């Protein structure tokens, strides 16, 4: 899937708003960076869904005249297996085009016949085609102020209720699905709107990546661990490459030499573009270290971390660490061997990701650092630097504790043990976002499914005949739990 998203990239689904010395902050479910958005333009994926547009209100939480402004929210639907009264499976859209997430969430399509489910993928406001304002106006707090996770959740609730009425199937139970940032939304939707959805499957959802709930270095420590497990030499080469890269930045001919080494389509104007190019490749490859060939963020082979390390280990020890790191990173950008050069400084936005910088600058504040044990250069986190940059860009300051205030997260085991129900948190420990996820069962109905070899929402991908047994078993457990929720719902409905 997505999503992730992130998820995203989400993805989750990268925003480099801080000073040059600061680390890129990678977002669940997608891939985004104010310094680097290198993606190849691609056509919309062919998927078995019909597009619809729902008249959505701009602001669900105030009653001013402007609040009633209508925009058209895109959603996709597949009713091939559905009949009235059967379940409705809803994907809570991430930070991008909804087609992208539908194309990478084959799991829902795989299980639809078993449940005779209606499938619905709802696009997140301010992403893809679901824009309340013209694109040229999405550059200030005046318009972006209506972009938040709370508004998105309300969108989903309003749309789902309207859809059920229009289908004359208000008794149909709804289960929400989401990966990465979409998984966060799915879990929060179940908690905020339990009267709309009877359960949620939240895959690779880092709902604990806020405040100081999760150690700030955990994300990049996990990326580093993935590479170290593949090859200690590989980890050490990448760790040493950054010093060599910085040395080029101090040379008079450094940028010219780097441009040739990185096969840049035009001469680099800053060493930072080369640094982000490498950083992004290693980080996203760890996220999508799938056991099968896939084309989510990029077209990559099965177990791409291992393939990158084979490239590094296969080079002569006399080669520089930087040249070996560049050769490995090229796998991420050019596995298909179609790129003659790399556009390191271009900022293509191929999946409608234009809103995430705003979300990161307002509510999605996920502090990250790089520890001394990481393969990335040690890097601190400065809230003041981050907030100052957000203020310069948007004229607003981040609300760093808002997510944990609105949705919780602190002492989540004690809170949800008595309050929540019917949520599956699935995580794979190869995914660096897993460290911010729920990794232990909270109650008999809030369950954590954790796999040692799983990557970013790999369980949401379409089943293949090459899937390992652990992945087949993970999906089987998810289906059994969802089936139990539905059986309980229909049994309760008969007694009502």
C-alpha positions as CSV (number, residue, x, y, z in Angstrom):
1,X,0.0,0.0,0.0
2,X,0.4,3.3,1.5
3,X,0.2,3.7,2.8
4,X,1.6,4.4,3.1
5,X,1.8,6.8,3.2
6,X,2.6,7.4,4.4
7,X,2.7,6.7,5.6
8,X,3.4,9.0,2.0
9,X,4.7,9.4,2.5
10,X,3.8,8.8,3.5
11,X,4.5,9.3,2.8
12,X,5.0,8.9,5.9
13,X,4.3,9.1,3.2
14,X,10.1,14.5,4.2
15,X,10.1,18.1,5.3
16,X,13.4,19.8,5.6
17,X,12.3,23.1,7.1
18,X,15.2,23.5,9.5
19,X,18.6,24.9,8.9
20,X,21.0,23.3,6.4
21,X,22.8,21.4,9.2
22,X,19.6,19.9,10.5
23,X,18.4,16.5,9.4
24,X,15.5,15.9,6.9
25,X,12.4,14.9,8.8
26,X,10.7,12.0,7.0
27,X,7.0,11.9,7.0
28,X,5.0,8.7,7.2
29,X,3.5,7.5,3.9
30,X,5.2,9.7,1.4
31,X,8.4,11.2,0.2
32,X,8.8,14.9,0.4
33,X,11.5,17.4,1.0
34,X,11.8,21.1,0.6
35,X,15.3,20.4,-0.7
36,X,14.5,17.3,-2.8
37,X,11.3,16.0,-4.4
38,X,12.9,13.9,-7.2
39,X,10.2,11.8,-8.7
40,X,9.5,10.7,-12.3
41,X,6.2,11.9,-13.7
42,X,3.9,9.0,-14.2
43,X,0.4,8.4,-15.5
44,X,-2.5,7.7,-13.1
45,X,-2.5,4.0,-12.2
46,X,-5.2,1.8,-13.7
47,X,-7.3,0.6,-10.8
48,X,-10.8,-1.1,-10.6
49,X,-12.5,1.9,-9.0
50,X,-14.9,4.5,-10.1
51,X,-14.3,8.1,-9.1
52,X,-17.0,10.2,-7.4
53,X,-17.0,13.7,-5.9
54,X,-18.8,14.6,-2.7
55,X,-19.8,18.2,-1.8
56,X,-17.9,18.8,1.4
57,X,-18.1,21.8,3.7
58,X,-14.9,23.8,4.3
59,X,-15.1,23.9,8.1
60,X,-16.9,21.4,10.3
61,X,-16.2,23.2,13.6
62,X,-17.3,26.8,13.2
63,X,-20.6,28.3,12.0
64,X,-19.3,31.4,10.3
65,X,-20.5,32.0,6.7
66,X,-17.2,31.1,5.2
67,X,-17.4,27.7,7.0
68,X,-20.2,26.6,4.6
69,X,-18.1,27.0,1.5
70,X,-18.3,23.8,-0.6
71,X,-15.4,21.9,-2.2
72,X,-15.6,18.6,-4.0
73,X,-13.9,15.8,-2.3
74,X,-12.8,12.9,-4.4
75,X,-13.5,9.3,-3.5
76,X,-13.1,6.0,-5.3
77,X,-15.6,3.1,-5.0
78,X,-15.8,-0.5,-6.1
79,X,-19.1,-2.3,-5.6
80,X,-18.4,-5.4,-7.6
81,X,-18.9,-7.8,-4.6
82,X,-21.3,-5.7,-2.5
83,X,-25.0,-6.1,-1.7
84,X,-27.2,-4.0,0.6
85,X,-26.4,-4.6,4.3
86,X,-22.9,-6.1,3.6
87,X,-19.9,-4.4,5.1
88,X,-18.3,-1.2,3.8
89,X,-14.5,-1.0,3.9
90,X,-13.2,2.5,3.9
91,X,-9.6,3.7,3.3
92,X,-8.9,6.9,5.2
93,X,-6.8,8.8,2.6
94,X,-3.2,10.0,3.2
95,X,-1.3,13.0,2.1
96,X,-1.5,12.5,-1.7
97,X,-3.5,11.4,-4.7
98,X,-6.0,8.8,-3.6
99,X,-5.4,6.7,-6.8
100,X,-1.8,6.2,-5.6
101,X,-3.0,4.6,-2.3
102,X,-5.7,2.6,-3.9
103,X,-3.1,1.1,-6.4
104,X,-0.9,0.1,-3.5
105,X,-3.6,-1.3,-1.1
106,X,-4.4,-4.5,-2.9
107,X,-5.2,-6.2,0.3
108,X,-8.6,-4.6,0.5
109,X,-9.4,-5.8,-3.0
110,X,-8.1,-9.3,-2.2
111,X,-10.5,-9.7,0.8
112,X,-13.5,-7.9,-0.6
113,X,-15.1,-11.1,-2.2
114,X,-14.9,-13.0,1.1
115,X,-16.8,-10.2,3.0
116,X,-18.8,-9.1,-0.1
117,X,-17.6,-5.6,0.9
118,X,-18.1,-2.3,-0.7
119,X,-14.6,-0.6,-1.1
120,X,-14.3,3.1,-0.7
121,X,-11.1,5.2,-0.8
122,X,-11.6,8.8,0.4
123,X,-9.1,11.4,-0.6
124,X,-7.7,13.7,2.1
125,X,-8.7,17.4,1.9
126,X,-6.0,19.6,0.3
127,X,-4.4,16.6,-1.5
128,X,-4.8,15.3,-5.0
129,X,-7.9,16.7,-6.6
130,X,-9.7,17.5,-3.3
131,X,-8.7,21.1,-3.1
132,X,-10.9,23.6,-1.3
133,X,-9.1,26.5,-3.1
134,X,-7.1,27.0,-6.3
135,X,-3.6,25.6,-6.2
136,X,-2.1,29.0,-6.6
137,X,-3.8,30.1,-3.3
138,X,-2.5,27.2,-1.2
139,X,0.5,29.2,0.2
140,X,-0.7,30.9,3.3
141,X,-2.5,30.3,6.6
142,X,-5.6,32.1,5.2
143,X,-6.4,29.0,3.1
144,X,-4.2,26.2,4.6
145,X,-5.7,26.9,8.0
146,X,-8.5,24.6,7.0
147,X,-6.1,21.7,6.6
148,X,-5.8,19.5,9.7
149,X,-6.3,15.9,10.7
150,X,-9.4,16.8,12.7
151,X,-11.1,18.4,9.6
152,X,-10.1,15.3,7.6
153,X,-11.6,12.9,10.1
154,X,-14.8,14.9,10.1
155,X,-14.8,14.8,6.3
156,X,-14.7,11.0,6.4
157,X,-17.5,10.8,8.9
158,X,-19.8,13.1,7.0
159,X,-19.1,11.4,3.6
160,X,-19.5,7.9,5.0
161,X,-22.9,8.7,6.7
162,X,-24.1,10.4,3.5
163,X,-23.0,7.4,1.4
164,X,-24.8,4.9,3.6
165,X,-28.0,6.9,3.3
166,X,-27.8,7.2,-0.4
167,X,-27.2,3.5,-0.7
168,X,-30.2,2.8,1.6
169,X,-27.9,0.7,3.7
170,X,-27.5,2.5,7.0
171,X,-27.2,-0.8,8.8
172,X,-24.0,-1.7,6.9
173,X,-21.1,-2.0,9.3
174,X,-18.0,0.1,8.4
175,X,-14.4,-0.9,9.0
176,X,-11.7,1.7,8.3
177,X,-8.3,0.9,6.9
178,X,-5.2,3.1,6.6
179,X,-1.5,2.8,6.3
180,X,1.2,5.2,7.6
181,X,-0.4,8.6,8.2
182,X,-3.6,7.0,6.9
183,X,-3.2,4.4,9.5
184,X,-3.0,7.1,12.2
185,X,-6.2,8.6,10.8
186,X,-7.9,5.1,10.8
187,X,-7.0,4.5,14.5
188,X,-8.0,8.0,15.5
189,X,-11.3,7.7,13.5
190,X,-12.3,4.6,15.4
191,X,-11.6,6.5,18.7
192,X,-13.4,9.7,17.6
193,X,-16.2,8.2,15.6
194,X,-17.0,4.8,17.1
195,X,-20.7,5.2,16.0
196,X,-19.5,5.4,12.4
197,X,-16.9,2.7,12.2
198,X,-17.0,-0.6,14.2
199,X,-13.3,-1.2,13.8
200,X,-10.0,-0.1,12.3
201,X,-6.9,-1.7,10.8
202,X,-4.0,0.7,11.2
203,X,-0.9,-0.4,9.4
204,X,2.5,1.2,10.2
205,X,0.8,4.0,12.1
206,X,3.3,5.9,14.3
207,X,0.7,7.4,16.6
208,X,3.4,7.5,19.4
209,X,6.0,9.5,17.4
210,X,5.0,12.7,19.2
211,X,6.3,14.6,22.3
212,X,8.8,12.4,24.1
213,X,6.7,9.2,24.0
214,X,9.2,7.6,21.6
215,X,13.0,8.3,21.8
216,X,13.8,10.9,19.2
217,X,16.7,8.9,17.7
218,X,14.6,5.8,17.2
219,X,13.7,6.4,13.6
220,X,17.2,6.7,12.2
221,X,18.5,4.1,14.6
222,X,16.1,1.7,13.0
223,X,17.1,2.7,9.5
224,X,20.8,2.1,10.5
225,X,19.9,-1.3,12.1
226,X,18.3,-2.5,8.8
227,X,21.6,-1.8,7.0
228,X,23.8,-3.2,9.7
229,X,21.8,-6.4,9.8
230,X,22.3,-6.7,6.0
231,X,26.1,-6.1,6.2
232,X,28.2,-4.5,8.9
233,X,30.6,-3.3,6.2
234,X,27.7,-1.7,4.3
235,X,26.7,0.2,7.4
236,X,30.2,1.4,8.1
237,X,30.7,2.6,4.5
238,X,27.6,4.7,4.5
239,X,28.4,6.0,8.0
240,X,31.8,7.2,6.7
241,X,30.5,8.6,3.4
242,X,29.2,11.8,5.0
243,X,32.6,13.0,6.0
244,X,33.9,12.5,2.5
245,X,30.9,14.4,1.1
246,X,31.4,17.3,3.4
247,X,35.1,17.5,2.4
248,X,34.0,18.1,-1.2
249,X,31.9,21.1,-0.1
250,X,35.1,22.8,1.1
251,X,37.0,22.3,-2.2
252,X,37.0,24.9,-4.9
253,X,36.1,22.3,-7.5
254,X,34.0,20.2,-5.1
255,X,30.6,20.9,-6.6
256,X,31.9,20.1,-10.1
257,X,33.4,16.8,-8.9
258,X,30.3,15.9,-7.0
259,X,28.1,16.6,-10.0
260,X,30.0,14.1,-12.0
261,X,30.1,11.5,-9.2
262,X,26.3,11.8,-8.7
263,X,25.6,11.9,-12.4
264,X,23.7,15.1,-11.9
265,X,21.9,16.4,-15.0
266,X,23.2,19.9,-14.2
267,X,25.9,21.2,-11.9
268,X,25.0,21.2,-8.3
269,X,24.6,24.5,-6.6
270,X,25.0,23.1,-3.1
271,X,26.3,20.0,-1.4
272,X,23.0,19.8,0.5
273,X,21.2,18.4,-2.6
274,X,23.7,15.6,-2.8
275,X,23.3,14.9,0.9
276,X,19.6,14.8,0.7
277,X,19.7,12.6,-2.4
278,X,21.7,10.0,-0.4
279,X,19.8,10.4,2.8
280,X,16.4,10.0,1.1
281,X,17.5,6.9,-0.8
282,X,18.7,5.0,2.3
283,X,15.8,6.1,4.4
284,X,13.0,5.3,2.0
285,X,14.7,2.0,1.0
286,X,14.6,0.9,4.6
287,X,11.0,1.8,4.8
288,X,10.0,-0.2,1.8
289,X,12.3,-3.2,2.3
290,X,9.6,-5.4,0.9
291,X,10.1,-9.2,0.4
292,X,8.8,-8.8,-3.2
293,X,9.6,-6.5,-6.1
294,X,7.4,-3.4,-5.8
295,X,6.7,0.0,-7.3
296,X,5.4,2.1,-4.4
297,X,7.8,4.9,-3.9
298,X,10.1,3.7,-6.6
299,X,10.5,0.5,-8.7
300,X,12.7,-1.6,-6.5
301,X,13.7,-5.3,-6.2
302,X,12.8,-7.6,-3.4
303,X,14.7,-6.8,-0.2
304,X,16.3,-3.7,-1.6
305,X,18.4,-3.0,1.5
306,X,20.2,-6.2,1.0
307,X,20.7,-5.4,-2.7
308,X,22.1,-2.0,-1.9
309,X,24.6,-3.6,0.5
310,X,25.6,-6.1,-2.1
311,X,26.5,-3.2,-4.4
312,X,28.7,-1.6,-1.6
313,X,30.3,-4.9,-0.6
314,X,31.0,-5.8,-4.2
315,X,33.1,-2.7,-4.8
316,X,36.8,-2.6,-4.4
317,X,37.9,-1.6,-0.8
318,X,40.1,0.9,-2.5
319,X,37.1,2.8,-3.8
320,X,36.0,5.8,-1.7
321,X,33.2,5.3,0.7
322,X,31.3,8.1,-0.9
323,X,31.5,6.5,-4.4
324,X,30.3,3.2,-3.0
325,X,27.4,4.9,-1.2
326,X,26.4,6.8,-4.4
327,X,26.4,3.5,-6.4
328,X,24.1,1.9,-3.8
329,X,21.8,4.9,-3.6
330,X,21.5,4.8,-7.4
331,X,19.6,1.5,-7.1
332,X,16.7,3.5,-5.4
333,X,16.5,6.0,-8.2
334,X,17.4,3.9,-11.2
335,X,16.7,0.2,-10.6
336,X,14.9,0.1,-14.0
337,X,18.1,1.5,-15.7
338,X,16.2,4.2,-17.5
339,X,17.8,7.3,-16.0
340,X,20.8,8.7,-17.8
341,X,21.3,11.4,-15.2
342,X,19.7,12.5,-11.9
343,X,17.8,15.7,-11.4
344,X,19.0,16.2,-7.8
345,X,17.7,19.8,-7.5
346,X,14.3,19.4,-9.2
347,X,11.2,19.4,-7.0
348,X,8.5,17.4,-8.9
349,X,5.3,16.8,-7.0
350,X,4.1,13.7,-8.7
351,X,1.4,12.6,-6.2
352,X,-0.4,15.7,-5.0
353,X,1.6,16.2,-1.8
354,X,1.5,19.9,-1.6
355,X,0.0,20.3,1.9
356,X,2.3,18.3,4.1
357,X,4.7,21.2,4.9
358,X,1.8,23.0,6.5
359,X,0.7,20.0,8.5
360,X,4.3,19.5,9.8
361,X,4.4,23.1,10.7
362,X,1.1,23.1,12.7
363,X,0.2,19.8,14.3
364,X,2.4,16.9,13.0
365,X,5.4,17.8,15.0
366,X,7.6,14.6,15.3
367,X,11.0,15.4,16.8
368,X,13.9,13.4,15.3
369,X,17.6,13.2,16.0
370,X,20.5,11.1,14.8
371,X,22.5,9.3,17.6
372,X,26.2,8.5,17.5
373,X,25.3,4.9,16.7
374,X,23.4,5.9,13.6
375,X,24.9,5.6,10.1
376,X,23.8,9.2,9.6
377,X,25.8,12.2,11.0
378,X,24.9,12.9,14.6
379,X,22.2,15.6,14.6
380,X,20.2,17.4,17.3
381,X,16.7,18.6,17.3
382,X,15.9,22.3,17.9
383,X,12.3,23.1,18.3
384,X,13.1,26.8,18.2
385,X,14.9,26.5,14.8
386,X,12.0,24.4,13.5
387,X,9.4,26.8,14.8
388,X,11.2,29.9,13.4
389,X,11.3,28.3,10.0
390,X,7.6,27.6,10.1
391,X,6.9,31.1,11.2
392,X,9.0,32.4,8.3
393,X,7.2,30.1,5.8
394,X,3.6,30.3,6.9
395,X,3.4,33.0,9.7
396,X,2.3,30.3,12.2
397,X,4.0,28.5,15.1
398,X,3.7,24.7,15.5
399,X,1.5,23.4,18.3
400,X,4.0,20.8,19.4
401,X,1.7,19.1,21.9
402,X,-1.6,19.3,20.1
403,X,-1.8,15.8,18.7
404,X,-1.3,14.2,22.1
405,X,-3.9,16.6,23.5
406,X,-6.4,15.9,20.8
407,X,-5.9,12.1,20.4
408,X,-3.8,11.0,23.4
409,X,-0.7,8.8,23.3
410,X,0.8,9.2,26.8
411,X,0.3,6.0,28.8
412,X,-1.8,4.7,25.9
413,X,-2.0,1.2,27.4
414,X,-3.8,2.4,30.5
415,X,-6.0,4.8,28.6
416,X,-7.2,2.5,25.8
417,X,-7.5,-0.6,27.9
418,X,-10.6,0.9,29.5
419,X,-11.8,3.1,26.6
420,X,-11.1,1.8,23.1
421,X,-11.9,-1.4,21.2
422,X,-11.6,-3.0,17.8
423,X,-8.3,-1.7,16.5
424,X,-5.5,-3.7,14.9
425,X,-2.1,-2.0,14.9
426,X,0.1,-3.9,12.5
427,X,3.9,-3.2,12.2
428,X,7.0,-4.6,10.7
429,X,10.2,-4.1,12.6
430,X,12.2,-3.4,9.3
431,X,10.1,-0.2,9.0
432,X,11.7,2.7,10.9
433,X,8.2,4.1,11.7
434,X,7.4,1.0,13.7
435,X,9.3,2.4,16.7
436,X,6.5,5.0,17.0
437,X,3.8,2.4,16.7
438,X,1.8,0.3,19.1
439,X,3.8,-2.9,19.5
440,X,2.0,-4.7,22.3
441,X,-1.6,-5.8,22.8
442,X,-3.5,-3.3,24.8
443,X,-6.6,-5.4,25.4
444,X,-8.4,-8.4,23.9
445,X,-9.8,-6.2,21.1
446,X,-6.9,-3.7,20.6
447,X,-4.3,-5.9,19.1
448,X,-0.7,-5.4,17.9
449,X,0.4,-7.7,15.1
450,X,4.2,-7.3,14.8
451,X,6.5,-9.1,12.3
452,X,10.3,-9.0,12.5
453,X,10.8,-8.8,8.7
454,X,7.9,-6.6,7.8
455,X,8.4,-3.2,6.2
456,X,6.1,-0.1,5.8
457,X,2.5,-1.4,5.6
458,X,3.6,-4.4,3.5
459,X,0.5,-6.2,4.7
460,X,-1.6,-3.8,2.6
461,X,0.1,-4.9,-0.6
462,X,-1.6,-7.3,-3.0
463,X,-0.9,-10.9,-2.2
464,X,1.5,-12.7,-4.6
465,X,2.7,-16.3,-4.9
466,X,6.1,-15.2,-3.6
467,X,4.8,-13.9,-0.3
468,X,6.7,-15.3,2.7
469,X,4.8,-17.4,5.3
470,X,5.0,-14.7,8.0
471,X,3.2,-12.2,5.7
472,X,0.6,-14.7,4.7
473,X,0.0,-15.5,8.4
474,X,-0.2,-11.8,9.3
475,X,-2.9,-11.1,6.8
476,X,-4.8,-14.3,7.9
477,X,-4.9,-13.0,11.4
478,X,-6.1,-9.6,10.2
479,X,-8.9,-11.2,8.3
480,X,-9.9,-13.4,11.2
481,X,-10.1,-10.4,13.6
482,X,-12.2,-8.4,11.1
483,X,-14.5,-11.3,10.6
484,X,-15.0,-11.6,14.4
485,X,-15.9,-7.9,14.6
486,X,-18.5,-8.3,11.8
487,X,-20.0,-11.4,13.4
488,X,-20.3,-9.6,16.7
489,X,-21.9,-6.6,15.0
490,X,-24.5,-8.7,13.1
491,X,-25.3,-10.8,16.2
492,X,-25.8,-7.6,18.2
493,X,-28.0,-6.1,15.5
494,X,-30.3,-9.1,15.6
495,X,-30.8,-8.7,19.3
496,X,-31.4,-4.9,19.1
